[in-house]
Amino acid sequence: MQLVVGGAYSGKRKLIREQYQDITWHSAYNDHLFRNWKNSYHSKAVLVLEGWEIWIKEALSSQLSLDEARDYFFELIDEIFECEKLNGNPIIFIMLEMGRGIVPMTAEERNIRDVAGWVLQHAASKAKTVQYCWHGLVKTIK
């Protein structure tokens, strides 16, 4: 599993397109539901999962507590990690770096940022490689 993290429009997608030819995008930005990720996992294609902040917001909007949302995503990341190990086809997470340390004003936005931070940490612990993109520059940090 590979994790690419960075700010909005920082070069994350470009990095992946430069590394791989056959890519399937499973994206919250295209209204893909997170729970349907397996439908996008094809043989030989690299699967990219992006839009985590939207999926997290949707989970929190469905009345999950912060802990329940965190645990839900941890369990799914673990499942994805195991599926990739069994299948052998690469899976890449694109995650948005949220706020650069600035605390959001509303409780809802703080909750999204908190869960996203926990999810990002869990994904980083599972990922074989972690790359950070900012202003089109890429740094491999794991």
Phi and psi in radians as a Rosetta constraint file:
Dihedral C 1 N 2 CA 2 C 2 CIRCULARHARMONIC -2.074 0.35
Dihedral N 2 CA 2 C 2 N 3 CIRCULARHARMONIC 2.439 0.35
Dihedral C 2 N 3 CA 3 C 3 CIRCULARHARMONIC -2.067 0.35
Dihedral N 3 CA 3 C 3 N 4 CIRCULARHARMONIC 2.252 0.35
Dihedral C 3 N 4 CA 4 C 4 CIRCULARHARMONIC -2.111 0.35
Dihedral N 4 CA 4 C 4 N 5 CIRCULARHARMONIC 2.137 0.35
Dihedral C 4 N 5 CA 5 C 5 CIRCULARHARMONIC -2.231 0.35
Dihedral N 5 CA 5 C 5 N 6 CIRCULARHARMONIC 2.605 0.35
Dihedral C 5 N 6 CA 6 C 6 CIRCULARHARMONIC 2.962 0.35
Dihedral N 6 CA 6 C 6 N 7 CIRCULARHARMONIC 3.122 0.35
Dihedral C 6 N 7 CA 7 C 7 CIRCULARHARMONIC -1.303 0.35
Dihedral N 7 CA 7 C 7 N 8 CIRCULARHARMONIC 3.024 0.35
Dihedral C 7 N 8 CA 8 C 8 CIRCULARHARMONIC -1.082 0.35
Dihedral N 8 CA 8 C 8 N 9 CIRCULARHARMONIC 2.375 0.35
Dihedral C 8 N 9 CA 9 C 9 CIRCULARHARMONIC 0.962 0.35
Dihedral N 9 CA 9 C 9 N 10 CIRCULARHARMONIC 0.688 0.35
Dihedral C 9 N 10 CA 10 C 10 CIRCULARHARMONIC -1.704 0.35
Dihedral N 10 CA 10 C 10 N 11 CIRCULARHARMONIC -0.071 0.35
Dihedral C 10 N 11 CA 11 C 11 CIRCULARHARMONIC 1.948 0.35
Dihedral N 11 CA 11 C 11 N 12 CIRCULARHARMONIC 0.226 0.35
Dihedral C 11 N 12 CA 12 C 12 CIRCULARHARMONIC -1.141 0.35
Dihedral N 12 CA 12 C 12 N 13 CIRCULARHARMONIC -0.861 0.35
Dihedral C 12 N 13 CA 13 C 13 CIRCULARHARMONIC -1.125 0.35
Dihedral N 13 CA 13 C 13 N 14 CIRCULARHARMONIC -0.731 0.35
Dihedral C 13 N 14 CA 14 C 14 CIRCULARHARMONIC -1.032 0.35
Dihedral N 14 CA 14 C 14 N 15 CIRCULARHARMONIC -0.750 0.35
Dihedral C 14 N 15 CA 15 C 15 CIRCULARHARMONIC -0.996 0.35
Dihedral N 15 CA 15 C 15 N 16 CIRCULARHARMONIC -0.818 0.35
Dihedral C 15 N 16 CA 16 C 16 CIRCULARHARMONIC -1.174 0.35
Dihedral N 16 CA 16 C 16 N 17 CIRCULARHARMONIC -0.720 0.35
Dihedral C 16 N 17 CA 17 C 17 CIRCULARHARMONIC -1.108 0.35
Dihedral N 17 CA 17 C 17 N 18 CIRCULARHARMONIC -0.534 0.35
Dihedral C 17 N 18 CA 18 C 18 CIRCULARHARMONIC -1.310 0.35
Dihedral N 18 CA 18 C 18 N 19 CIRCULARHARMONIC -0.443 0.35
Dihedral C 18 N 19 CA 19 C 19 CIRCULARHARMONIC -1.572 0.35
Dihedral N 19 CA 19 C 19 N 20 CIRCULARHARMONIC -0.476 0.35
Dihedral C 19 N 20 CA 20 C 20 CIRCULARHARMONIC -2.352 0.35
Dihedral N 20 CA 20 C 20 N 21 CIRCULARHARMONIC 2.607 0.35
Dihedral C 20 N 21 CA 21 C 21 CIRCULARHARMONIC -1.662 0.35
Dihedral N 21 CA 21 C 21 N 22 CIRCULARHARMONIC -0.911 0.35
Dihedral C 21 N 22 CA 22 C 22 CIRCULARHARMONIC -1.683 0.35
Dihedral N 22 CA 22 C 22 N 23 CIRCULARHARMONIC 1.779 0.35
Dihedral C 22 N 23 CA 23 C 23 CIRCULARHARMONIC -2.195 0.35
Dihedral N 23 CA 23 C 23 N 24 CIRCULARHARMONIC 2.363 0.35
Dihedral C 23 N 24 CA 24 C 24 CIRCULARHARMONIC -1.959 0.35
Dihedral N 24 CA 24 C 24 N 25 CIRCULARHARMONIC 2.196 0.35
Dihedral C 24 N 25 CA 25 C 25 CIRCULARHARMONIC -1.727 0.35
Dihedral N 25 CA 25 C 25 N 26 CIRCULARHARMONIC 2.159 0.35
Dihedral C 25 N 26 CA 26 C 26 CIRCULARHARMONIC -1.987 0.35
Dihedral N 26 CA 26 C 26 N 27 CIRCULARHARMONIC 1.813 0.35
Dihedral C 26 N 27 CA 27 C 27 CIRCULARHARMONIC -2.259 0.35
Dihedral N 27 CA 27 C 27 N 28 CIRCULARHARMONIC 2.286 0.35
Dihedral C 27 N 28 CA 28 C 28 CIRCULARHARMONIC -1.114 0.35
Dihedral N 28 CA 28 C 28 N 29 CIRCULARHARMONIC -0.444 0.35
Dihedral C 28 N 29 CA 29 C 29 CIRCULARHARMONIC -1.199 0.35
Dihedral N 29 CA 29 C 29 N 30 CIRCULARHARMONIC -0.303 0.35
Dihedral C 29 N 30 CA 30 C 30 CIRCULARHARMONIC -1.904 0.35
Dihedral N 30 CA 30 C 30 N 31 CIRCULARHARMONIC 0.395 0.35
Dihedral C 30 N 31 CA 31 C 31 CIRCULARHARMONIC 1.123 0.35
Dihedral N 31 CA 31 C 31 N 32 CIRCULARHARMONIC 0.421 0.35
Dihedral C 31 N 32 CA 32 C 32 CIRCULARHARMONIC -1.356 0.35
Dihedral N 32 CA 32 C 32 N 33 CIRCULARHARMONIC 2.316 0.35
Dihedral C 32 N 33 CA 33 C 33 CIRCULARHARMONIC -1.395 0.35
Dihedral N 33 CA 33 C 33 N 34 CIRCULARHARMONIC 2.388 0.35
Dihedral C 33 N 34 CA 34 C 34 CIRCULARHARMONIC -1.018 0.35
Dihedral N 34 CA 34 C 34 N 35 CIRCULARHARMONIC -0.756 0.35
Dihedral C 34 N 35 CA 35 C 35 CIRCULARHARMONIC -1.111 0.35
Dihedral N 35 CA 35 C 35 N 36 CIRCULARHARMONIC -0.229 0.35
Dihedral C 35 N 36 CA 36 C 36 CIRCULARHARMONIC -1.712 0.35
Dihedral N 36 CA 36 C 36 N 37 CIRCULARHARMONIC 0.322 0.35
Dihedral C 36 N 37 CA 37 C 37 CIRCULARHARMONIC -1.012 0.35
Dihedral N 37 CA 37 C 37 N 38 CIRCULARHARMONIC -0.589 0.35
Dihedral C 37 N 38 CA 38 C 38 CIRCULARHARMONIC -1.104 0.35
Dihedral N 38 CA 38 C 38 N 39 CIRCULARHARMONIC -0.476 0.35
Dihedral C 38 N 39 CA 39 C 39 CIRCULARHARMONIC -1.119 0.35
Dihedral N 39 CA 39 C 39 N 40 CIRCULARHARMONIC -0.396 0.35
Dihedral C 39 N 40 CA 40 C 40 CIRCULARHARMONIC -1.698 0.35
Dihedral N 40 CA 40 C 40 N 41 CIRCULARHARMONIC -0.082 0.35
Dihedral C 40 N 41 CA 41 C 41 CIRCULARHARMONIC -1.531 0.35
Dihedral N 41 CA 41 C 41 N 42 CIRCULARHARMONIC 1.603 0.35
Dihedral C 41 N 42 CA 42 C 42 CIRCULARHARMONIC -1.679 0.35
Dihedral N 42 CA 42 C 42 N 43 CIRCULARHARMONIC 2.801 0.35
Dihedral C 42 N 43 CA 43 C 43 CIRCULARHARMONIC -1.164 0.35
Dihedral N 43 CA 43 C 43 N 44 CIRCULARHARMONIC 2.383 0.35
Dihedral C 43 N 44 CA 44 C 44 CIRCULARHARMONIC 1.297 0.35
Dihedral N 44 CA 44 C 44 N 45 CIRCULARHARMONIC -0.393 0.35
Dihedral C 44 N 45 CA 45 C 45 CIRCULARHARMONIC -1.458 0.35
Dihedral N 45 CA 45 C 45 N 46 CIRCULARHARMONIC 2.511 0.35
Dihedral C 45 N 46 CA 46 C 46 CIRCULARHARMONIC -1.332 0.35
Dihedral N 46 CA 46 C 46 N 47 CIRCULARHARMONIC 2.307 0.35
Dihedral C 46 N 47 CA 47 C 47 CIRCULARHARMONIC -1.739 0.35
Dihedral N 47 CA 47 C 47 N 48 CIRCULARHARMONIC 2.218 0.35
Dihedral C 47 N 48 CA 48 C 48 CIRCULARHARMONIC -1.953 0.35
Dihedral N 48 CA 48 C 48 N 49 CIRCULARHARMONIC 2.215 0.35
Dihedral C 48 N 49 CA 49 C 49 CIRCULARHARMONIC -1.903 0.35
Dihedral N 49 CA 49 C 49 N 50 CIRCULARHARMONIC 2.117 0.35
Dihedral C 49 N 50 CA 50 C 50 CIRCULARHARMONIC -2.466 0.35
Dihedral N 50 CA 50 C 50 N 51 CIRCULARHARMONIC 2.754 0.35
Dihedral C 50 N 51 CA 51 C 51 CIRCULARHARMONIC 1.706 0.35
Dihedral N 51 CA 51 C 51 N 52 CIRCULARHARMONIC 0.493 0.35
Dihedral C 51 N 52 CA 52 C 52 CIRCULARHARMONIC -0.986 0.35
Dihedral N 52 CA 52 C 52 N 53 CIRCULARHARMONIC -0.662 0.35
Dihedral C 52 N 53 CA 53 C 53 CIRCULARHARMONIC -1.114 0.35
Dihedral N 53 CA 53 C 53 N 54 CIRCULARHARMONIC -0.560 0.35
Dihedral C 53 N 54 CA 54 C 54 CIRCULARHARMONIC -1.252 0.35
Dihedral N 54 CA 54 C 54 N 55 CIRCULARHARMONIC -0.793 0.35
Dihedral C 54 N 55 CA 55 C 55 CIRCULARHARMONIC -1.080 0.35
Dihedral N 55 CA 55 C 55 N 56 CIRCULARHARMONIC -0.652 0.35
Dihedral C 55 N 56 CA 56 C 56 CIRCULARHARMONIC -1.176 0.35
Dihedral N 56 CA 56 C 56 N 57 CIRCULARHARMONIC -0.762 0.35
Dihedral C 56 N 57 CA 57 C 57 CIRCULARHARMONIC -1.047 0.35
Dihedral N 57 CA 57 C 57 N 58 CIRCULARHARMONIC -0.741 0.35
Dihedral C 57 N 58 CA 58 C 58 CIRCULARHARMONIC -1.106 0.35
Dihedral N 58 CA 58 C 58 N 59 CIRCULARHARMONIC -0.714 0.35
Dihedral C 58 N 59 CA 59 C 59 CIRCULARHARMONIC -1.114 0.35
Dihedral N 59 CA 59 C 59 N 60 CIRCULARHARMONIC -0.745 0.35
Dihedral C 59 N 60 CA 60 C 60 CIRCULARHARMONIC -1.212 0.35
Dihedral N 60 CA 60 C 60 N 61 CIRCULARHARMONIC -0.546 0.35
Dihedral C 60 N 61 CA 61 C 61 CIRCULARHARMONIC -1.229 0.35
Dihedral N 61 CA 61 C 61 N 62 CIRCULARHARMONIC -0.353 0.35
Dihedral C 61 N 62 CA 62 C 62 CIRCULARHARMONIC -1.531 0.35
Dihedral N 62 CA 62 C 62 N 63 CIRCULARHARMONIC 0.334 0.35
Dihedral C 62 N 63 CA 63 C 63 CIRCULARHARMONIC 1.337 0.35
Dihedral N 63 CA 63 C 63 N 64 CIRCULARHARMONIC 0.285 0.35
Dihedral C 63 N 64 CA 64 C 64 CIRCULARHARMONIC -1.291 0.35
Dihedral N 64 CA 64 C 64 N 65 CIRCULARHARMONIC 2.476 0.35
Dihedral C 64 N 65 CA 65 C 65 CIRCULARHARMONIC -1.271 0.35
Dihedral N 65 CA 65 C 65 N 66 CIRCULARHARMONIC 2.966 0.35
Dihedral C 65 N 66 CA 66 C 66 CIRCULARHARMONIC -1.020 0.35
Dihedral N 66 CA 66 C 66 N 67 CIRCULARHARMONIC -0.793 0.35
Dihedral C 66 N 67 CA 67 C 67 CIRCULARHARMONIC -1.131 0.35
Dihedral N 67 CA 67 C 67 N 68 CIRCULARHARMONIC -0.705 0.35
Dihedral C 67 N 68 CA 68 C 68 CIRCULARHARMONIC -1.156 0.35
Dihedral N 68 CA 68 C 68 N 69 CIRCULARHARMONIC -0.722 0.35
Dihedral C 68 N 69 CA 69 C 69 CIRCULARHARMONIC -1.134 0.35
Dihedral N 69 CA 69 C 69 N 70 CIRCULARHARMONIC -0.792 0.35
Dihedral C 69 N 70 CA 70 C 70 CIRCULARHARMONIC -1.004 0.35
Dihedral N 70 CA 70 C 70 N 71 CIRCULARHARMONIC -0.871 0.35
Dihedral C 70 N 71 CA 71 C 71 CIRCULARHARMONIC -1.106 0.35
Dihedral N 71 CA 71 C 71 N 72 CIRCULARHARMONIC -0.667 0.35
Dihedral C 71 N 72 CA 72 C 72 CIRCULARHARMONIC -1.012 0.35
Dihedral N 72 CA 72 C 72 N 73 CIRCULARHARMONIC -0.860 0.35
Dihedral C 72 N 73 CA 73 C 73 CIRCULARHARMONIC -1.243 0.35
Dihedral N 73 CA 73 C 73 N 74 CIRCULARHARMONIC -0.625 0.35
Dihedral C 73 N 74 CA 74 C 74 CIRCULARHARMONIC -1.038 0.35
Dihedral N 74 CA 74 C 74 N 75 CIRCULARHARMONIC -0.801 0.35
Dihedral C 74 N 75 CA 75 C 75 CIRCULARHARMONIC -1.098 0.35
Dihedral N 75 CA 75 C 75 N 76 CIRCULARHARMONIC -0.722 0.35
Dihedral C 75 N 76 CA 76 C 76 CIRCULARHARMONIC -1.221 0.35
Dihedral N 76 CA 76 C 76 N 77 CIRCULARHARMONIC -0.648 0.35
Dihedral C 76 N 77 CA 77 C 77 CIRCULARHARMONIC -1.103 0.35
Dihedral N 77 CA 77 C 77 N 78 CIRCULARHARMONIC -0.733 0.35
Dihedral C 77 N 78 CA 78 C 78 CIRCULARHARMONIC -1.075 0.35
Dihedral N 78 CA 78 C 78 N 79 CIRCULARHARMONIC -0.722 0.35
Dihedral C 78 N 79 CA 79 C 79 CIRCULARHARMONIC -1.116 0.35
Dihedral N 79 CA 79 C 79 N 80 CIRCULARHARMONIC -0.760 0.35
Dihedral C 79 N 80 CA 80 C 80 CIRCULARHARMONIC -1.096 0.35
Dihedral N 80 CA 80 C 80 N 81 CIRCULARHARMONIC -0.750 0.35
Dihedral C 80 N 81 CA 81 C 81 CIRCULARHARMONIC -1.046 0.35
Dihedral N 81 CA 81 C 81 N 82 CIRCULARHARMONIC -0.803 0.35
Dihedral C 81 N 82 CA 82 C 82 CIRCULARHARMONIC -1.169 0.35
Dihedral N 82 CA 82 C 82 N 83 CIRCULARHARMONIC -0.687 0.35
Dihedral C 82 N 83 CA 83 C 83 CIRCULARHARMONIC -1.093 0.35
Dihedral N 83 CA 83 C 83 N 84 CIRCULARHARMONIC -0.745 0.35
Dihedral C 83 N 84 CA 84 C 84 CIRCULARHARMONIC -1.102 0.35
Dihedral N 84 CA 84 C 84 N 85 CIRCULARHARMONIC -0.728 0.35
Dihedral C 84 N 85 CA 85 C 85 CIRCULARHARMONIC -1.078 0.35
Dihedral N 85 CA 85 C 85 N 86 CIRCULARHARMONIC -0.715 0.35
Dihedral C 85 N 86 CA 86 C 86 CIRCULARHARMONIC -1.262 0.35
Dihedral N 86 CA 86 C 86 N 87 CIRCULARHARMONIC -0.720 0.35
Dihedral C 86 N 87 CA 87 C 87 CIRCULARHARMONIC -1.493 0.35
Dihedral N 87 CA 87 C 87 N 88 CIRCULARHARMONIC -0.627 0.35
Dihedral C 87 N 88 CA 88 C 88 CIRCULARHARMONIC 1.548 0.35
Dihedral N 88 CA 88 C 88 N 89 CIRCULARHARMONIC -0.193 0.35
Dihedral C 88 N 89 CA 89 C 89 CIRCULARHARMONIC -1.408 0.35
Dihedral N 89 CA 89 C 89 N 90 CIRCULARHARMONIC 2.305 0.35
Dihedral C 89 N 90 CA 90 C 90 CIRCULARHARMONIC -1.104 0.35
Dihedral N 90 CA 90 C 90 N 91 CIRCULARHARMONIC 2.510 0.35
Dihedral C 90 N 91 CA 91 C 91 CIRCULARHARMONIC -2.176 0.35
Dihedral N 91 CA 91 C 91 N 92 CIRCULARHARMONIC 2.312 0.35
Dihedral C 91 N 92 CA 92 C 92 CIRCULARHARMONIC -2.106 0.35
Dihedral N 92 CA 92 C 92 N 93 CIRCULARHARMONIC 2.319 0.35
Dihedral C 92 N 93 CA 93 C 93 CIRCULARHARMONIC -1.765 0.35
Dihedral N 93 CA 93 C 93 N 94 CIRCULARHARMONIC 2.265 0.35
Dihedral C 93 N 94 CA 94 C 94 CIRCULARHARMONIC -1.850 0.35
Dihedral N 94 CA 94 C 94 N 95 CIRCULARHARMONIC 2.122 0.35
Dihedral C 94 N 95 CA 95 C 95 CIRCULARHARMONIC -2.188 0.35
Dihedral N 95 CA 95 C 95 N 96 CIRCULARHARMONIC 2.466 0.35
Dihedral C 95 N 96 CA 96 C 96 CIRCULARHARMONIC -1.479 0.35
Dihedral N 96 CA 96 C 96 N 97 CIRCULARHARMONIC 2.265 0.35
Dihedral C 96 N 97 CA 97 C 97 CIRCULARHARMONIC -1.340 0.35
Dihedral N 97 CA 97 C 97 N 98 CIRCULARHARMONIC 2.108 0.35
Dihedral C 97 N 98 CA 98 C 98 CIRCULARHARMONIC -1.854 0.35
Dihedral N 98 CA 98 C 98 N 99 CIRCULARHARMONIC 1.919 0.35
Dihedral C 98 N 99 CA 99 C 99 CIRCULARHARMONIC 1.599 0.35
Dihedral N 99 CA 99 C 99 N 100 CIRCULARHARMONIC -0.254 0.35
Dihedral C 99 N 100 CA 100 C 100 CIRCULARHARMONIC 0.847 0.35
Dihedral N 100 CA 100 C 100 N 101 CIRCULARHARMONIC 0.709 0.35
Dihedral C 100 N 101 CA 101 C 101 CIRCULARHARMONIC 1.571 0.35
Dihedral N 101 CA 101 C 101 N 102 CIRCULARHARMONIC -0.075 0.35
Dihedral C 101 N 102 CA 102 C 102 CIRCULARHARMONIC -1.451 0.35
Dihedral N 102 CA 102 C 102 N 103 CIRCULARHARMONIC 2.233 0.35
Dihedral C 102 N 103 CA 103 C 103 CIRCULARHARMONIC -1.449 0.35
Dihedral N 103 CA 103 C 103 N 104 CIRCULARHARMONIC 2.173 0.35
Dihedral C 103 N 104 CA 104 C 104 CIRCULARHARMONIC -1.105 0.35
Dihedral N 104 CA 104 C 104 N 105 CIRCULARHARMONIC 2.707 0.35
Dihedral C 104 N 105 CA 105 C 105 CIRCULARHARMONIC -1.296 0.35
Dihedral N 105 CA 105 C 105 N 106 CIRCULARHARMONIC -0.707 0.35
Dihedral C 105 N 106 CA 106 C 106 CIRCULARHARMONIC -1.597 0.35
Dihedral N 106 CA 106 C 106 N 107 CIRCULARHARMONIC 2.643 0.35
Dihedral C 106 N 107 CA 107 C 107 CIRCULARHARMONIC -1.069 0.35
Dihedral N 107 CA 107 C 107 N 108 CIRCULARHARMONIC -0.702 0.35
Dihedral C 107 N 108 CA 108 C 108 CIRCULARHARMONIC -1.039 0.35
Dihedral N 108 CA 108 C 108 N 109 CIRCULARHARMONIC -0.832 0.35
Dihedral C 108 N 109 CA 109 C 109 CIRCULARHARMONIC -1.162 0.35
Dihedral N 109 CA 109 C 109 N 110 CIRCULARHARMONIC -0.637 0.35
Dihedral C 109 N 110 CA 110 C 110 CIRCULARHARMONIC -1.112 0.35
Dihedral N 110 CA 110 C 110 N 111 CIRCULARHARMONIC -0.719 0.35
Dihedral C 110 N 111 CA 111 C 111 CIRCULARHARMONIC -1.114 0.35
Dihedral N 111 CA 111 C 111 N 112 CIRCULARHARMONIC -0.752 0.35
Dihedral C 111 N 112 CA 112 C 112 CIRCULARHARMONIC -1.073 0.35
Dihedral N 112 CA 112 C 112 N 113 CIRCULARHARMONIC -0.804 0.35
Dihedral C 112 N 113 CA 113 C 113 CIRCULARHARMONIC -1.085 0.35
Dihedral N 113 CA 113 C 113 N 114 CIRCULARHARMONIC -0.720 0.35
Dihedral C 113 N 114 CA 114 C 114 CIRCULARHARMONIC -1.119 0.35
Dihedral N 114 CA 114 C 114 N 115 CIRCULARHARMONIC -0.865 0.35
Dihedral C 114 N 115 CA 115 C 115 CIRCULARHARMONIC -1.113 0.35
Dihedral N 115 CA 115 C 115 N 116 CIRCULARHARMONIC -0.722 0.35
Dihedral C 115 N 116 CA 116 C 116 CIRCULARHARMONIC -1.056 0.35
Dihedral N 116 CA 116 C 116 N 117 CIRCULARHARMONIC -0.678 0.35
Dihedral C 116 N 117 CA 117 C 117 CIRCULARHARMONIC -1.117 0.35
Dihedral N 117 CA 117 C 117 N 118 CIRCULARHARMONIC -0.769 0.35
Dihedral C 117 N 118 CA 118 C 118 CIRCULARHARMONIC -1.116 0.35
Dihedral N 118 CA 118 C 118 N 119 CIRCULARHARMONIC -0.760 0.35
Dihedral C 118 N 119 CA 119 C 119 CIRCULARHARMONIC -1.118 0.35
Dihedral N 119 CA 119 C 119 N 120 CIRCULARHARMONIC -0.741 0.35
Dihedral C 119 N 120 CA 120 C 120 CIRCULARHARMONIC -1.061 0.35
Dihedral N 120 CA 120 C 120 N 121 CIRCULARHARMONIC -0.754 0.35
Dihedral C 120 N 121 CA 121 C 121 CIRCULARHARMONIC -1.088 0.35
Dihedral N 121 CA 121 C 121 N 122 CIRCULARHARMONIC -0.741 0.35
Dihedral C 121 N 122 CA 122 C 122 CIRCULARHARMONIC -1.143 0.35
Dihedral N 122 CA 122 C 122 N 123 CIRCULARHARMONIC -0.758 0.35
Dihedral C 122 N 123 CA 123 C 123 CIRCULARHARMONIC -1.086 0.35
Dihedral N 123 CA 123 C 123 N 124 CIRCULARHARMONIC -0.721 0.35
Dihedral C 123 N 124 CA 124 C 124 CIRCULARHARMONIC -1.106 0.35
Dihedral N 124 CA 124 C 124 N 125 CIRCULARHARMONIC -0.631 0.35
Dihedral C 124 N 125 CA 125 C 125 CIRCULARHARMONIC -1.203 0.35
Dihedral N 125 CA 125 C 125 N 126 CIRCULARHARMONIC -0.504 0.35
Dihedral C 125 N 126 CA 126 C 126 CIRCULARHARMONIC -1.526 0.35
Dihedral N 126 CA 126 C 126 N 127 CIRCULARHARMONIC -0.504 0.35
Dihedral C 126 N 127 CA 127 C 127 CIRCULARHARMONIC -1.196 0.35
Dihedral N 127 CA 127 C 127 N 128 CIRCULARHARMONIC 2.510 0.35
Dihedral C 127 N 128 CA 128 C 128 CIRCULARHARMONIC -1.284 0.35
Dihedral N 128 CA 128 C 128 N 129 CIRCULARHARMONIC -0.715 0.35
Dihedral C 128 N 129 CA 129 C 129 CIRCULARHARMONIC -2.280 0.35
Dihedral N 129 CA 129 C 129 N 130 CIRCULARHARMONIC 2.561 0.35
Dihedral C 129 N 130 CA 130 C 130 CIRCULARHARMONIC -2.262 0.35
Dihedral N 130 CA 130 C 130 N 131 CIRCULARHARMONIC 2.204 0.35
Dihedral C 130 N 131 CA 131 C 131 CIRCULARHARMONIC -2.131 0.35
Dihedral N 131 CA 131 C 131 N 132 CIRCULARHARMONIC 2.420 0.35
Dihedral C 131 N 132 CA 132 C 132 CIRCULARHARMONIC -1.952 0.35
Dihedral N 132 CA 132 C 132 N 133 CIRCULARHARMONIC 2.196 0.35
Dihedral C 132 N 133 CA 133 C 133 CIRCULARHARMONIC -1.926 0.35
Dihedral N 133 CA 133 C 133 N 134 CIRCULARHARMONIC 2.359 0.35
Dihedral C 133 N 134 CA 134 C 134 CIRCULARHARMONIC -2.684 0.35
Dihedral N 134 CA 134 C 134 N 135 CIRCULARHARMONIC 2.182 0.35
Dihedral C 134 N 135 CA 135 C 135 CIRCULARHARMONIC 0.988 0.35
Dihedral N 135 CA 135 C 135 N 136 CIRCULARHARMONIC 0.610 0.35
Dihedral C 135 N 136 CA 136 C 136 CIRCULARHARMONIC 1.417 0.35
Dihedral N 136 CA 136 C 136 N 137 CIRCULARHARMONIC -0.048 0.35
Dihedral C 136 N 137 CA 137 C 137 CIRCULARHARMONIC -1.684 0.35
Dihedral N 137 CA 137 C 137 N 138 CIRCULARHARMONIC 2.509 0.35
Dihedral C 137 N 138 CA 138 C 138 CIRCULARHARMONIC -2.147 0.35
Dihedral N 138 CA 138 C 138 N 139 CIRCULARHARMONIC 2.340 0.35
Dihedral C 138 N 139 CA 139 C 139 CIRCULARHARMONIC -2.217 0.35
Dihedral N 139 CA 139 C 139 N 140 CIRCULARHARMONIC 2.176 0.35
Dihedral C 139 N 140 CA 140 C 140 CIRCULARHARMONIC -1.447 0.35
Dihedral N 140 CA 140 C 140 N 141 CIRCULARHARMONIC 2.103 0.35
Dihedral C 140 N 141 CA 141 C 141 CIRCULARHARMONIC -1.921 0.35
Dihedral N 141 CA 141 C 141 N 142 CIRCULARHARMONIC -0.078 0.35
